[in-house]
Amino acid sequence: MRVVVVGGGPAGLAAADAAVRAGAEVVLVDSEPWPGGQYHRGTPQRVDSRVRHLASSTVWAVEGLRLHVRRGPADSPHRTPHVLDADAVVLATGAHDRVVPFPGWDLPGVYTAGAAQALAKGQGVAVGTRVVVSGTGPFLLPVAESLVRVGTQVLEVLEANAFSTWARYPHTLANVGKLGELARYAGVLGRHRIPVRTRAAVVAAHGDDRVTAVTVARLRPDWSVVDGTRRRVAVDAVCVGHGFTPRLELAVGLGCRLVDGFVAVDATGATSVPGVYAAGEVTGIGGADLAAAEGAVAGSAAARAPEPPIAAMRAVRRGRRFAMALVAAHPVGGGRHGWLLADTVVCRCEEVTAHDLDVALDRGAADVRTLKLASRAGLGLCQGRVCGREVADLAAARLGHPLPDADAFHRRPLATPLRLGELADTPLLPEEDL
């Protein structure tokens, strides 16, 4: 039996390990050159020698349980094509940073929190010398820690929500072992005298050819700006992160059912599509420990292990309680739309502004397809990966109701960019030996 695991982060590694221990032939397809994902970046993880690890490889299309793969660095013109047939597939494709648009967010020097952390952890590179970290969620804390380790002066960490919400979940934090982790981050910030300010955010960035300052403001619970609280801070970089957006291209391509923007799974990690399982951040954001536990459960089920991994299933239940608390404590407020000016770019690839989006909506665009054609939002290189979620939310706020096909921003027959020459030489039959 062949199990193909897509993604080499905590969920994918755990799934591959569980499946190979259950006796399956396992292929791990990982877009990164080293296993471990963002969480373990800089400290490559071990892959069981029985697992066939395809590093620097991407699944660009799926046809049922047949996967089309390209091997080689993403920018290489010499990537090799392969076709994999699987008896079961585990999707562990992870998530990327969600960033809400604000005036100046497209300036050089404005980084996603994940990109800043990747540069610090992976290459020891500091994105700037005077940096503000802003957004929502506990991920801001390890990002600040990573910046400090490479010599950055972190001026402040701005959390748009209030930490008081977590007071309702003390047992949840203790049960998943997060209290010690939070204490460690608090110690790092305290030693470097980095203030953490709640109900505050970067609401604008300023500069000509790159960011030189940001406007920070106090926020109401809905993220609207409190009048008279704006202040300007001189910086040479800013890191922003407002949660995460799951990478759903393959799941949507396979026809997996989504609930609240994530892949719906049962207790074994099975999706609505027979033979397809999912684990990690594509099923909900809850941290690396939850992702690894979900991977172990899904990998065992995909390989039809004779005994279920009881310990991992218990860890999943604990971790999902934490994930639910995370959603409750760190919502993204609708008042953020008030940060935008008419000329604020909402789709960077096609340089679509908030005004352009309004014009398209005024002309009758009421679904994703029409909105994309009328405004060009989501039609650029990233195909809506960065802007799609925010464009859909902004349109819903303007219309007064959600778009009927908001998930269409994840519908991409080609899950990753592909050259025309690569498309032309795609083999039709699976390879016996990679």
C-alpha positions in Angstrom: 0.0 0.0 0.0 1.3 3.4 -1.0 0.6 6.5 1.2 1.7 9.9 -0.3 2.1 12.7 2.3 2.1 16.2 1.0 4.0 18.6 3.2 7.1 18.2 5.4 6.2 20.2 8.5 5.2 18.8 11.9 2.0 17.3 10.6 3.5 15.8 7.5 6.5 14.3 9.3 4.3 12.7 11.9 2.0 11.3 9.3 4.9 9.8 7.3 6.4 8.3 10.4 3.1 6.7 11.5 2.3 5.4 8.1 5.7 3.8 7.5 5.6 2.2 11.0 2.2 0.7 10.0 3.9 -1.1 7.1 2.9 1.2 4.2 5.2 2.4 1.4 5.4 6.1 2.1 6.4 9.0 -0.2 6.8 12.4 1.5 6.6 15.3 -1.0 8.1 18.4 0.5 8.5 21.8 -1.2 11.3 22.7 1.1 14.9 21.5 0.7 14.9 20.3 4.4 12.1 18.7 6.4 10.6 20.5 9.4 8.5 23.3 7.9 8.5 26.8 9.3 8.3 25.6 12.9 11.6 23.7 12.7 13.3 26.0 10.2 17.0 26.1 10.9 17.0 22.8 12.7 16.3 20.1 10.0 14.3 17.1 11.2 15.1 13.4 10.7 13.0 11.4 8.2 12.8 7.7 8.6 15.1 6.0 6.1 12.2 3.8 4.9 10.3 7.0 3.7 11.0 8.2 0.2 11.6 11.9 0.8 11.1 14.1 -2.3 12.7 17.4 -1.2 12.2 20.6 -3.2 9.2 19.1 -4.8 5.7 20.4 -5.4 2.4 18.8 -6.2 1.0 21.1 -8.9 -2.1 19.1 -9.8 -4.3 16.2 -8.6 -6.5 13.8 -10.4 -8.2 11.7 -7.8 -5.4 9.8 -6.1 -3.0 10.6 -8.9 -0.6 13.4 -8.1 1.5 15.4 -10.6 4.8 16.5 -9.1 7.7 18.7 -10.1 11.1 18.1 -8.5 13.7 20.8 -8.2 14.0 24.4 -6.9 11.0 26.5 -7.7 13.1 28.9 -9.8 14.9 26.2 -11.7 14.1 25.7 -15.4 15.3 22.1 -15.1 12.7 20.7 -12.7 11.8 17.1 -13.5 8.2 15.8 -13.9 6.8 12.8 -12.1 3.4 11.2 -11.6 2.5 9.4 -8.4 -0.4 7.0 -7.9 -1.4 6.6 -4.2 -3.7 4.3 -2.3 -4.2 7.1 0.2 -3.1 10.7 0.4 -2.4 12.8 3.5 -2.6 16.6 2.9 -0.4 18.4 5.4 0.1 21.5 3.3 0.1 24.0 6.2 -0.7 27.7 6.1 0.8 31.0 5.3 0.6 34.4 7.0 -2.6 36.3 6.9 -2.0 40.1 6.6 -4.8 42.6 6.5 -4.2 45.5 4.2 -3.5 49.1 5.5 -2.1 52.2 3.8 1.5 51.6 3.0 1.5 47.8 3.6 3.0 47.3 0.1 6.1 49.3 0.8 9.5 47.6 0.9 10.4 46.9 4.5 6.9 45.7 5.5 7.3 42.0 6.1 4.9 39.2 7.1 5.8 37.9 10.5 6.5 34.5 9.1 8.9 35.8 6.5 10.8 37.8 9.1 11.1 34.8 11.3 12.2 32.6 8.4 15.0 34.9 7.6 16.1 35.1 11.2 15.9 31.4 11.9 17.0 30.1 8.6 19.7 32.5 7.5 20.4 34.6 10.6 19.3 37.7 8.7 17.7 40.7 10.5 15.0 42.4 8.4 15.8 45.7 10.1 17.5 47.4 13.1 14.4 49.3 14.5 11.3 47.1 14.1 7.7 47.1 15.3 5.9 43.7 15.4 2.1 44.1 15.0 -1.0 41.9 14.5 -2.8 39.3 16.6 -2.1 35.9 18.0 0.7 34.2 20.1 2.8 33.8 17.0 3.9 37.4 17.4 5.9 36.4 20.5 8.3 33.8 18.9 8.7 36.2 16.0 9.9 39.0 18.3 12.2 36.5 20.0 13.7 35.5 16.7 14.3 39.1 15.8 16.0 39.8 19.1 18.3 36.8 18.6 19.7 38.3 15.4 20.3 41.7 16.9 17.2 43.6 16.0 15.9 46.3 18.3 12.2 45.4 18.7 10.6 48.7 19.7 7.2 47.2 20.7 4.9 44.2 20.1 1.3 45.3 19.3 -1.5 42.8 19.9 -4.8 44.1 18.4 -6.9 42.1 20.8 -6.9 41.9 24.6 -5.1 39.1 26.5 -7.9 39.2 29.1 -9.9 36.7 27.0 -7.3 34.0 27.8 -8.4 34.3 31.5 -11.4 32.2 30.5 -9.1 29.3 29.4 -6.5 28.8 32.1 -6.9 25.0 32.1 -6.7 24.8 28.3 -3.3 26.6 28.4 -2.0 24.3 31.1 -3.2 21.1 29.5 -1.4 21.8 26.3 1.8 22.9 28.0 1.6 26.5 26.8 2.1 28.3 30.1 5.9 27.5 30.3 6.3 28.6 26.7 4.5 31.9 27.3 6.7 32.4 30.4 9.8 32.0 28.3 8.7 34.5 25.8 7.8 36.9 28.5 11.3 36.5 30.0 12.9 37.3 26.7 10.8 40.4 26.1 11.3 41.5 29.7 15.1 41.2 29.6 15.2 43.3 26.5 12.6 45.8 27.8 10.2 45.3 24.9 6.7 46.5 25.7 3.7 44.5 24.7 0.7 46.7 24.0 -2.8 45.3 23.6 -5.7 46.8 21.7 -3.1 48.5 19.5 -1.9 48.0 15.9 0.1 49.5 13.1 -2.7 51.1 10.9 -0.4 52.7 8.3 3.1 52.6 7.0 5.0 55.6 5.6 8.0 56.2 3.3 8.9 56.9 -0.3 11.0 54.0 -1.6 10.8 52.0 1.6 9.1 52.2 5.1 10.6 54.8 7.4 7.8 55.1 9.9 4.5 53.6 11.0 1.3 55.0 12.5 0.3 53.1 15.6 -3.2 53.5 17.1 -5.3 52.2 20.0 -8.2 50.0 18.9 -11.7 49.3 20.0 -12.7 45.6 20.3 -13.9 45.6 16.7 -10.5 47.0 15.6 -11.8 50.4 14.7 -9.4 53.2 15.7 -9.9 55.2 18.9 -10.0 58.8 17.9 -7.0 60.9 19.1 -4.7 57.9 19.7 -2.6 57.8 16.5 1.1 58.2 17.0 4.1 57.9 14.5 7.0 55.7 15.2 10.3 55.8 13.2 11.3 52.3 12.0 13.3 50.7 9.2 11.1 47.6 9.1 7.7 46.4 10.4 6.5 42.8 10.8 2.8 42.1 10.6 0.8 39.0 11.1 -3.0 38.6 11.6 -3.3 34.8 11.9 -2.9 32.3 9.1 -4.6 31.3 5.9 -4.6 27.5 5.2 -3.2 26.3 1.9 -6.3 24.7 0.4 -5.5 24.4 -3.3 -5.1 20.6 -3.3 -7.9 20.0 -0.9 -10.3 22.1 -3.0 -9.0 20.4 -6.2 -9.8 17.0 -4.7 -13.3 18.2 -3.7 -12.8 18.0 0.1 -15.6 19.6 2.1 -14.7 22.8 3.9 -16.1 24.2 7.1 -15.4 27.8 8.2 -12.5 27.9 5.6 -10.7 24.7 6.7 -10.8 21.1 5.6 -13.4 19.1 7.5 -12.1 15.8 8.9 -13.4 13.1 11.2 -11.7 11.7 14.3 -9.3 9.7 12.1 -8.3 12.7 9.9 -10.4 11.4 6.9 -11.9 14.1 4.7 -15.1 13.8 2.7 -13.2 12.3 -0.2 -12.4 8.5 0.2 -8.7 7.9 0.5 -7.8 11.5 1.3 -6.8 12.6 4.8 -5.8 15.9 6.2 -3.8 17.1 9.2 -2.2 20.2 10.6 -3.1 23.8 9.8 -5.3 23.0 6.8 -7.8 21.6 9.3 -7.5 24.5 11.8 -4.8 26.6 13.5 -3.6 25.2 16.8 0.2 25.1 16.8 2.9 22.5 16.1 2.0 20.0 18.8 -1.6 19.7 17.6 -0.4 19.4 14.0 2.0 16.6 14.9 -0.7 14.7 16.8 -3.2 15.1 13.9 -0.5 13.9 11.5 0.1 10.7 13.6 -3.6 10.0 13.6 -4.1 10.6 9.9 -1.0 8.7 8.9 -2.1 5.7 10.9 -5.5 5.8 9.4 -4.3 6.2 5.9 -2.0 3.2 6.3 -4.8 1.2 7.9 -2.8 0.6 11.0 -4.4 -2.3 13.1 -4.4 -0.2 16.3 -5.4 3.4 16.5 -2.8 5.8 18.1 -4.7 6.4 21.3 -2.2 8.8 22.8 -2.1 11.0 19.7 -5.9 11.0 19.5 -6.1 12.3 23.1 -3.5 14.9 22.2 -5.7 16.0 19.3 -8.7 16.5 21.6 -6.6 18.6 23.9 -5.1 20.6 21.1 -8.4 21.3 19.5 -9.7 22.8 22.7 -6.7 25.1 22.6 -7.4 25.9 18.9 -11.0 26.9 19.7 -9.7 29.2 22.5 -7.2 30.7 20.0 -10.1 31.6 17.6 -12.1 33.1 20.5 -9.2 35.1 21.9 -7.7 36.4 18.6 -10.5 37.3 16.1 -9.8 39.6 13.2 -12.1 42.6 13.7 -14.2 44.1 11.0 -13.3 47.6 12.0 -10.0 47.1 10.2 -11.8 48.1 7.0 -11.9 51.6 8.3 -8.1 51.8 8.1 -8.2 51.8 4.3 -8.0 54.9 2.1 -9.4 55.0 -1.4 -5.9 54.5 -2.9 -4.9 51.7 -0.5 -3.8 48.6 -2.5 -5.7 45.5 -1.6 -4.3 43.2 -4.3 -0.6 43.8 -4.7 0.0 41.6 -7.7 -2.5 43.6 -9.9 -2.3 46.9 -7.9 -6.0 46.9 -7.3 -7.1 49.6 -4.8 -10.0 49.7 -2.3 -11.6 52.2 -4.7 -11.2 49.8 -7.7 -13.0 47.1 -5.6 -15.8 49.5 -4.7 -16.3 50.4 -8.4 -16.5 46.7 -9.3 -19.1 46.1 -6.6 -21.1 49.2 -7.6 -21.2 47.7 -11.2 -22.9 44.6 -9.8 -20.1 42.2 -9.0 -21.7 39.8 -6.5 -19.6 36.7 -6.7 -15.9 35.9 -6.8 -15.6 35.2 -10.5 -17.3 38.5 -11.5 -15.4 40.4 -8.9 -12.1 39.1 -10.1 -12.9 39.8 -13.8 -14.3 43.3 -13.0 -11.5 44.4 -10.7 -8.6 42.0 -11.5 -8.2 41.3 -7.8 -6.8 37.8 -7.4 -5.7 37.4 -11.0 -2.0 38.1 -10.5 1.0 35.8 -9.8 -0.2 34.7 -6.4 -3.7 33.9 -7.8 -5.4 35.3 -4.7 -3.3 33.4 -2.1 -2.4 36.7 -0.3 -5.4 38.9 -1.1 -8.3 36.5 -1.7 -9.4 36.2 1.9 -9.3 39.9 2.5 -10.9 40.8 -0.8 -13.8 38.4 0.0 -14.2 39.9 3.5 -14.1 43.5 2.2 -16.7 42.7 -0.5 -18.9 41.1 2.1 -18.7 44.1 4.4 -19.6 46.4 1.4 -22.4 44.2 0.2 -23.8 43.4 3.7 -23.6 39.6 3.1 -20.9 37.0 2.3 -20.0 36.2 -1.3 -21.8 33.0 -2.2 -18.6 31.4 -3.5 -15.9 32.9 -1.3 -14.0 29.6 -1.3 -13.5 30.1 -5.0 -10.3 32.1 -4.2 -8.8 28.7 -3.3 -9.9 27.0 -6.6 -6.8 26.7 -8.7 -6.5 23.8 -11.2 -2.7 24.4 -11.1 -1.9 24.5 -7.4 1.5 26.1 -7.9 3.0 28.2 -10.8 4.1 26.1 -13.8 5.9 27.0 -17.0 4.2 26.2 -20.3 7.1 24.0 -21.2 6.7 22.0 -18.0 3.0 21.6 -18.7 3.8 20.4 -22.2 6.2 17.6 -21.1 4.0 16.3 -18.3 4.0 12.5 -18.3 0.6 10.8 -18.5 1.5 7.7 -16.6 3.0 7.2 -13.1 6.7 6.6 -12.6 7.7 3.3 -11.1 10.9 4.6 -9.7 11.6 8.1 -8.6 
